[in-house]
Amino acid sequence: MHNAKQNAIADSLVYKPILIPRNWAKNIMSLPSTIAGLNQLPADKKRDIYQNIVPPELLEMFNVREDLRDSQGRDLIQLHCPSGSSDVEIALYHSAEAQDPILFGHITDTIHGQLHILLYGMNDVNSTRYDVDRLPDGSKTSFGITHRNLIAEEKAFQAGLAPGQIYQGPHLFKESLLEFECFTASMGHDLFFVEPLYYHVALIFEKYGFLYQSGKRFMTRIEQGFAPNGELIPLLDNSTPFRQPGAAGKIRLRSWAIHDNILGEPFTNVTMYKYIDKDPEHVCEISIPW
């Protein structure tokens, strides 16, 4: 992730004007410029800052109070951001008894002190749960990356979910992106990096203006493989539930086939970056339907 190529790109990127919407403008002069700097702050200050990454629309959807506490005063946000560390892990729950978070994330600093999202997701915990994140014995699968619960994955697949999803999403990607852009700008940066863990996530990022720091050739090879007469087409042979003929024409089905190792290698080593967008409503068209 933090290699010489990223260093060169970071050194060569030009400055763009930053738009700071919502409630971040009042904090811009007071925030440290790195996660490591934020983590040096007192615990209550860190909580006040990190909770602003949460899109208000998610709180409204699950009737969570703005202070992220329940009616009994119990804290609904969990932060792992000890002093001396350069990363933060975030989990927000809609109730103190909830099994799963409605938002989770892992953010770190690059070697240049820029922000890098390693993991970020949201769950509609009112929808059906699919245990793709754990095996029948309870051991974790890292969302199907290190191990796979094939029975749960097939059920999720048939229900219309994408790889890695244990619930349906709340459909708030644009809103969460805006909050993170505000967070990035408030720390004095005009871009940030992300690590898409799945093919479909990379294409969603493309739609919203993210560029490739690494992995562009890999994505091009995938596109060529799924093209008519491409090398991946004969492998869409129904040999598993995730390799359906015709899957080349849909982003979600492609992603499941890739998750099923149709490439002969995992989807990895893809890093993207995005400038803070002056027009958050602007999106790029993706030619392949979902």
Buried (B, 14 or more C-beta within 10 A) or exposed (E): BBEEEBEEBBEEBEEEEBBBEBEBEEBBEEBBBBBBBBBBBEEEEBBEBBBBBBBBBBBEBBEBEEEBBBEEEEEBBEBEBEEEBBBBBBBBBBBEEBEBBBBBBBBBBBEBBBBBBBBBBBBBBEBEBBBBBBBEEEEEBEBBBEEBBBEBBBBBBEEEBBBBBBBBBBEBBBBBBBBBBBBBBBBBBBBBBBBBBBBBBBBBBBBBBBEBBBBEEBBEBBBEBBEEEBEBBEBBEEEBBBBBEEBBEBBBBBBBBBBBBBBEEEBEEBBBBBBBBEEBEEBEEEEBEE
